[in-house]
Structure formats: structure tokens, C-alpha cells
């Protein structure tokens, strides 16, 4: 039979995150595998989206999003020190993942290479591979998830066109410091590389850590594609509202690919996010950090009591834990053991490394859960500790 799946289909097999979510549902466990963020959506965001439907925001938007949202995003970015023209530099996309996809389509060619840090976010890798772009990996070392610049030089080739910086990072929770960003910026300038950033967890910061966008550095605004969104910040992961900030010479083409692939993000939901950005003040984000610091500390304490030593994150809402004491030969076997014994689902570490053996002793847990679910997950881990 001549017909069949495409070669690129091998790049988009079901992720371990989705796989563990399905297994969790099958056994009735608590799902700490998928970063769904099932905390409450701010009322102003919900009501604005509902009102937008009644007000007629139900048709296609411009290819780069509603002007109201682009303007609100420009105001948000200005507060962080980034000046952005909402008419020529911001593209609203179908989530941050969608922003990375269309940016890669616009700026990279098959056969190009992009450097990523591991442990990595699987969608970054699979997006590249689906477009016939080769990921090159620099491994960060626990417990601080450090890296060496010589490792970047080692993996760079004549085909390297970009580098991805995920800060705060999924799954490690690493927050790249200004000094690290400056070193990476110098590397990008020296080798004429694009810098793609994933800053979706920019408001989830702990222990005094501060978020720093590489686009703020001298000479980096032109070569940085800064990607973020409000899926996590407003607990609206299913709304798929992200954006890409880039120089006008890149932004229009990114927007055209966004139109080709997605047409637009949902119009009334864009309006809900726009109204939320303007209505919620600094106290909202301060409370977010305080609430998630408590969640992090509570869950890391439960992991410690269960003998699953956590690598306490600086940011985001995941924690990698050492599961080497758990029975099993692979990370997947260990994750399944935890699910069956504790009734708590996690993601095996292999999902975040090019070499599966490097992640076999790790598992990722998501603590962006309701208080009741997180408390129950902690009780289950602590009850069957040892």
C-alpha cells in the first residue's frame, strides 16, 4: 500500500506528559504530570471574555491579534523595560507554543540547527524536528542547573541559526540570571544567531529571583524573538493566548505564518486577556508569587518526607525530584510505580533529555493545583513514605 504517515509524524508521537495524564485518569490518581494550572481564573478575565461574546467579538481578528490586546501587551512589556510598537512588533498567537512554531516557520529553514538546554521542554524539541530543524543540546548540571559556555561552542556548527532560552524553565525551574543572559547574548552576537525565548512563567518567581528578558540587552532587540503568554498567569491554559515580540523585519512574516496555520487566536478570549492585563495591578502578581511559593514549599516538603529529594525550583511551577530510590529500571517504570503506590502522577525524566539514561533517575511534578488536590497529593506521598 503506497499511502501512509509522513516522516514528520515520528516527531509528534504522544508525549509522556499526555501519556501519564491518561494513565492517571485510568487509575483515578491525582494528576501532577500535566501543567494544566487548575487554580481559579481571575473574575475580571472571565467576565471580560463573556462580555466580549455578547459585544460581538466573535469573528476573525487581524492576523496579529486584536488591537486592544496588542496595546495591552505593549503596556505590560513597557513596565518590564521593553518598548514595543503594538502595530508592528507584537503578534498574538495560539499560545506560546504556537508562537514558537510560527516563528520557526518564518525564520528557519530545513537543515538549520537550534541550541537548547536540557532538561528541555519537549514541545520545543518536537516543534523543531517537525520542521526538519535539528536540535543541539547543552546539558545543565544539577542542583543549580548550571552550564558552561564552552559547551555551547562545542555543539555549534556552521548550520546553527538560533538558541532557545526558556526562563523560568520547564521542567527545572531554573531562572537565567542577567549575567547568564549577557553571556548568551554575547555568544549570539558573535555567531549571528537568533535568540528565541520562552518566558511563559515570567511571574512565577521564588526566593527573590527576578525575571530578565534577553531582549533588554544591547544589540539583542533585533535578534530576539521574545515569546510569552497569559495561559499560566491567568490559569487559562485552554484559551491558547500567547504572543511573540520581535523586530518589524521579522514580525510581519511571523504574523503571516500565524494566519496561515491558526488564522487567529479566539477573539473573545483575546479580549478577556486584554481587559485582565489592564485591570489587574501589581498586587495580583505579588499574590501569585506568594501563593505559589507556599505551594512549592509544601510540595517539596512532602517529596522530601517521601524520600524523593526535590531540586527546589527558582521559578515556574514544576519540581524535578530524584527518584533513584524508587523501584524500576527506567524513569517510566519509576513514574508508574509512584502512580500505582501513591496515586500521584508525574512525568518520567526521560521526557526532558535527548539521552534517556540522563533522565532515568528524575521525575517532574507540577504543583499548580488547587489547595485541596495539592494537600491530598502531599498526604498520599507522606503516608506511604519509605
C-alpha positions as CSV (number, residue, x, y, z in Angstrom):
1,X,0.0,0.0,0.0
2,X,1.5,3.3,-1.1
3,X,-0.3,5.7,1.3
4,X,0.9,6.1,4.8
5,X,2.0,8.5,7.5
6,X,4.5,11.3,6.8
7,X,8.1,11.1,8.0
8,X,7.4,14.0,10.3
9,X,4.7,12.0,12.1
10,X,7.5,10.3,14.0
11,X,8.3,13.6,15.7
12,X,4.8,14.1,17.2
13,X,4.1,10.8,18.9
14,X,2.1,11.2,22.1
15,X,4.2,12.9,24.8
16,X,5.0,11.3,28.1
17,X,3.0,14.2,29.7
18,X,-0.1,13.2,27.9
19,X,0.6,9.5,28.4
20,X,0.9,9.9,32.2
21,X,-2.3,12.1,32.2
22,X,-4.2,9.2,30.6
23,X,-2.7,6.6,33.0
24,X,-3.6,8.9,35.9
25,X,-7.2,9.1,34.8
26,X,-7.4,5.4,34.3
27,X,-6.4,4.6,37.9
28,X,-8.2,7.7,39.5
29,X,-5.0,9.3,40.7
30,X,-4.1,12.9,41.3
31,X,-2.6,14.4,38.1
32,X,0.7,16.3,38.8
33,X,2.1,15.4,35.4
34,X,0.4,18.0,33.1
35,X,0.9,21.7,33.7
36,X,-2.8,22.5,33.4
37,X,-2.8,25.1,36.3
38,X,-6.3,24.3,37.7
39,X,-6.3,27.3,40.0
40,X,-9.0,29.9,39.7
41,X,-9.2,32.2,36.7
42,X,-9.4,35.9,37.8
43,X,-13.0,37.1,37.7
44,X,-12.2,40.1,35.6
45,X,-10.7,37.9,32.9
46,X,-13.7,35.5,32.9
47,X,-16.3,38.3,32.8
48,X,-14.5,40.3,30.1
49,X,-14.4,37.2,27.8
50,X,-18.1,36.5,28.4
51,X,-19.0,40.1,27.8
52,X,-16.9,40.2,24.6
53,X,-19.0,37.4,23.2
54,X,-22.2,39.4,23.9
55,X,-20.5,42.5,22.4
56,X,-19.8,40.8,19.1
57,X,-16.1,39.9,19.3
58,X,-16.8,36.6,17.5
59,X,-15.2,36.9,14.1
60,X,-11.7,36.7,12.8
61,X,-9.3,39.2,14.2
62,X,-6.4,40.7,12.3
63,X,-3.6,38.2,11.6
64,X,-1.6,39.6,14.5
65,X,-4.5,39.8,17.0
66,X,-7.0,42.3,18.4
67,X,-5.6,45.9,18.7
68,X,-6.9,46.0,22.3
69,X,-4.8,43.1,23.2
70,X,-1.7,44.2,21.3
71,X,-1.9,47.6,23.0
72,X,-2.4,46.0,26.5
73,X,0.6,43.7,25.8
74,X,2.7,46.8,24.8
75,X,1.8,48.4,28.1
76,X,2.7,45.2,30.0
77,X,6.1,45.0,28.2
78,X,6.9,48.6,28.9
79,X,6.5,48.0,32.6
80,X,9.3,45.4,32.2
81,X,11.5,47.8,30.3
82,X,10.7,46.7,26.8
83,X,9.3,49.3,24.4
84,X,7.1,47.7,21.8
85,X,5.1,49.0,18.9
86,X,1.7,47.2,19.1
87,X,1.2,47.8,15.4
88,X,4.4,46.3,14.0
89,X,6.2,44.2,16.7
90,X,3.6,42.1,18.5
91,X,1.9,39.0,17.1
92,X,-0.9,37.4,19.2
93,X,-0.7,33.6,18.7
94,X,-2.4,30.4,19.6
95,X,-0.5,30.0,22.8
96,X,3.3,30.4,23.4
97,X,3.8,27.0,21.7
98,X,2.1,28.4,18.6
99,X,4.3,31.5,18.7
100,X,7.4,29.3,18.7
101,X,6.1,27.2,15.8
102,X,5.3,30.1,13.5
103,X,8.5,32.0,14.4
104,X,10.5,28.9,13.4
105,X,8.5,28.7,10.2
106,X,9.2,32.3,9.4
107,X,12.9,32.4,10.3
108,X,14.4,29.0,9.9
109,X,14.9,26.5,7.1
110,X,15.1,22.7,7.0
111,X,18.6,21.6,7.9
112,X,19.2,24.6,10.3
113,X,20.2,23.9,13.9
114,X,19.0,25.4,17.1
115,X,20.7,25.0,20.5
116,X,18.5,24.0,23.5
117,X,19.3,23.5,27.2
118,X,18.4,20.2,28.7
119,X,16.4,19.2,30.7
120,X,14.2,20.7,28.0
121,X,10.5,21.3,27.3
122,X,9.5,18.6,24.8
123,X,7.4,20.8,22.6
124,X,10.4,22.9,21.8
125,X,12.3,19.9,20.5
126,X,9.3,18.4,18.7
127,X,8.5,21.7,17.0
128,X,12.0,21.9,15.6
129,X,12.0,18.3,14.5
130,X,8.6,18.6,12.8
131,X,10.1,21.4,10.7
132,X,13.2,19.4,9.8
133,X,15.3,21.6,12.1
134,X,17.9,19.9,14.2
135,X,18.1,20.5,17.9
136,X,21.5,20.6,19.5
137,X,21.7,20.0,23.3
138,X,23.6,21.6,26.1
139,X,23.1,19.7,29.4
140,X,22.7,21.8,32.5
141,X,24.0,20.3,35.7
142,X,22.0,19.9,38.9
143,X,21.4,21.1,41.6
144,X,21.7,24.7,40.3
145,X,21.3,23.7,36.6
146,X,24.5,25.4,35.6
147,X,26.0,25.3,32.1
148,X,29.3,26.1,30.5
149,X,29.8,28.4,27.5
150,X,32.3,26.1,26.1
151,X,29.5,23.5,25.8
152,X,27.7,25.9,23.5
153,X,30.8,26.3,21.4
154,X,31.1,22.5,21.3
155,X,27.7,21.9,19.8
156,X,27.7,25.0,17.5
157,X,28.2,24.3,13.8
158,X,28.1,26.2,10.6
159,X,24.3,25.4,10.4
160,X,23.5,26.8,13.8
161,X,20.9,29.6,13.4
162,X,19.5,30.1,16.9
163,X,19.3,29.3,20.6
164,X,16.3,28.8,22.8
165,X,16.3,30.2,26.3
166,X,13.4,29.1,28.5
167,X,13.3,31.2,31.6
168,X,11.9,30.4,34.1
169,X,12.4,27.0,32.8
170,X,10.2,24.0,32.4
171,X,11.0,21.4,33.9
172,X,13.9,22.5,36.0
173,X,12.6,25.8,37.4
174,X,15.8,27.5,36.6
175,X,15.7,31.3,36.3
176,X,18.5,32.5,34.0
177,X,20.4,35.4,35.7
178,X,21.2,38.6,34.0
179,X,24.8,37.5,33.9
180,X,23.9,34.3,32.2
181,X,21.8,36.1,29.7
182,X,24.6,38.6,29.0
183,X,27.0,35.7,28.2
184,X,24.4,34.0,26.0
185,X,23.8,37.3,24.2
186,X,27.5,37.7,23.5
187,X,27.5,34.2,22.1
188,X,24.5,35.0,19.9
189,X,26.0,38.3,18.6
190,X,29.4,36.6,18.0
191,X,27.8,33.9,15.8
192,X,24.9,35.9,14.4
193,X,22.2,33.8,15.9
194,X,18.5,34.3,16.6
195,X,17.6,34.1,20.3
196,X,14.2,32.5,20.9
197,X,12.9,32.9,24.4
198,X,10.0,31.2,26.2
199,X,9.1,33.4,29.1
200,X,5.6,32.0,29.8
201,X,6.4,31.5,33.5
202,X,7.8,35.1,34.0
203,X,5.6,35.8,37.0
204,X,6.3,32.6,38.9
205,X,9.4,33.5,40.8
206,X,10.7,32.5,44.3
207,X,13.3,33.4,46.8
208,X,13.8,36.9,45.5
209,X,14.7,35.7,41.9
210,X,13.9,38.3,39.2
211,X,12.9,37.6,35.6
212,X,15.2,39.0,33.0
213,X,14.4,39.0,29.3
214,X,17.5,38.8,26.9
215,X,15.7,41.3,24.6
216,X,16.6,44.0,27.1
217,X,20.4,43.7,26.4
218,X,22.3,45.9,24.0
219,X,22.2,44.6,20.4
220,X,19.6,41.9,21.3
221,X,16.3,43.5,20.4
222,X,16.9,42.9,16.7
223,X,17.7,39.3,17.0
224,X,15.4,38.2,19.9
225,X,12.0,36.6,19.4
226,X,10.5,37.0,22.9
227,X,7.7,34.6,23.4
228,X,5.2,34.5,26.3
229,X,1.5,34.4,27.1
230,X,-1.1,34.5,29.8
231,X,-2.0,30.8,29.9
232,X,-0.3,30.2,33.2
233,X,-0.5,33.7,34.8
234,X,-4.4,33.7,34.4
235,X,-4.9,29.9,34.7
236,X,-6.3,29.8,31.2
237,X,-4.2,27.1,29.5
238,X,-7.2,26.0,27.4
239,X,-7.7,29.5,25.9
240,X,-4.5,29.4,23.9
241,X,-3.5,33.1,24.1
242,X,0.2,33.7,23.5
243,X,2.3,36.3,21.7
244,X,5.7,36.9,20.1
245,X,7.6,40.2,20.3
246,X,10.1,40.8,17.5
247,X,11.6,43.5,15.3
248,X,9.3,44.7,12.5
249,X,11.5,43.0,9.9
250,X,10.6,39.6,11.4
251,X,7.2,40.3,13.0
252,X,5.1,40.7,9.8
253,X,6.3,37.3,8.4
254,X,5.7,35.6,11.8
255,X,2.2,37.1,11.7
256,X,1.6,35.8,8.1
257,X,2.6,32.3,9.2
258,X,0.3,32.7,12.2
259,X,-2.5,33.5,9.8
260,X,-1.7,30.5,7.6
261,X,-1.6,28.0,10.5
262,X,-4.1,29.3,13.0
263,X,-5.9,32.3,11.3
264,X,-6.1,33.8,14.8
265,X,-6.4,33.1,18.5
266,X,-10.1,33.1,19.8
267,X,-11.3,36.6,19.5
268,X,-13.4,36.9,22.7
269,X,-10.7,35.2,24.7
270,X,-8.2,37.7,23.4
271,X,-10.4,40.5,24.8
272,X,-10.7,38.8,28.1
273,X,-6.9,38.7,28.4
274,X,-6.6,42.4,27.3
275,X,-9.1,43.5,30.0
276,X,-7.3,41.4,32.6
277,X,-3.9,42.9,31.8
278,X,-5.3,46.4,32.3
279,X,-7.4,45.7,35.3
280,X,-5.0,43.6,37.5
281,X,-2.4,45.6,39.3
282,X,0.9,44.7,40.9
283,X,-0.8,43.2,43.9
284,X,-2.2,40.4,41.7
285,X,1.2,39.3,40.6
286,X,2.6,39.6,44.1
287,X,-0.1,37.4,45.5
288,X,0.5,34.9,42.7
289,X,4.2,34.6,43.8
290,X,3.2,34.3,47.4
291,X,0.6,31.6,46.8
292,X,2.9,29.6,44.6
293,X,5.8,29.9,47.0
294,X,3.6,28.2,49.6
295,X,2.6,25.5,47.1
296,X,6.2,24.9,46.2
297,X,7.4,24.7,49.8
298,X,4.5,22.5,50.8
299,X,5.0,20.0,48.0
300,X,8.8,20.0,48.1
301,X,8.5,19.2,51.8
302,X,6.2,16.2,51.0
303,X,8.7,14.9,48.4
304,X,11.5,15.2,51.0
305,X,9.5,13.2,53.5
306,X,8.7,10.6,50.9
307,X,12.4,10.1,50.1
308,X,12.1,11.8,46.7
309,X,14.7,14.5,47.1
310,X,13.5,17.6,45.2
311,X,15.6,20.1,43.3
312,X,13.8,23.1,44.7
313,X,12.9,25.4,41.7
314,X,13.7,29.1,41.5
315,X,10.7,29.7,39.2
316,X,7.8,28.2,37.1
317,X,5.6,25.6,38.9
318,X,7.3,22.3,38.4
319,X,9.8,20.4,40.5
320,X,12.2,17.8,39.4
321,X,12.8,15.1,42.1
322,X,15.4,12.4,42.5
323,X,13.5,9.1,42.2
324,X,16.5,6.8,42.1
325,X,15.2,5.0,45.2
326,X,12.0,4.1,43.5
327,X,11.9,0.5,42.1
328,X,12.3,0.4,38.3
329,X,14.9,0.3,35.6
330,X,13.7,3.4,33.8
331,X,12.1,6.7,34.6
332,X,8.9,5.5,33.1
333,X,8.8,2.4,35.3
334,X,9.6,4.5,38.4
335,X,6.8,7.0,37.5
336,X,4.3,4.2,37.1
337,X,5.4,2.8,40.4
338,X,4.8,6.2,42.1
339,X,1.3,6.4,40.4
340,X,0.4,2.9,41.5
341,X,1.7,3.1,45.0
342,X,0.9,6.7,45.9
343,X,-1.9,7.5,43.4
344,X,0.1,10.6,42.2
345,X,1.1,11.0,38.6
346,X,4.4,12.6,37.5
347,X,6.4,12.7,34.3
348,X,9.4,10.4,33.8
349,X,12.7,12.3,33.4
350,X,13.4,10.7,30.0
351,X,10.9,13.1,28.6
352,X,13.3,16.0,29.1
353,X,16.6,14.6,27.8
354,X,18.0,13.6,24.4
355,X,19.7,10.6,26.1
356,X,17.0,8.8,28.1
357,X,19.6,7.4,30.5
358,X,20.3,11.0,31.7
359,X,16.8,11.4,33.0
360,X,16.1,7.9,34.3
361,X,16.5,9.0,37.9
362,X,14.3,12.1,37.7
363,X,10.6,12.8,37.6
364,X,8.7,16.1,37.2
365,X,5.8,17.0,39.4
366,X,3.5,20.0,38.7
367,X,2.3,21.9,41.9
368,X,-0.1,24.3,40.1
369,X,-3.1,22.6,41.7
370,X,-6.0,23.6,43.8
371,X,-5.3,23.6,47.5
372,X,-7.4,20.5,48.1
373,X,-5.7,18.5,45.4
374,X,-2.2,19.5,46.4
375,X,-2.9,18.7,50.0
376,X,-4.2,15.3,49.1
377,X,-1.2,14.6,46.9
378,X,1.1,15.6,49.8
379,X,-0.8,13.3,52.2
380,X,-0.5,10.4,49.8
381,X,3.2,10.8,49.4
382,X,3.8,11.3,53.1
383,X,1.5,8.5,54.2
384,X,3.3,5.9,52.1
385,X,6.8,7.3,52.7
386,X,9.5,4.7,52.9
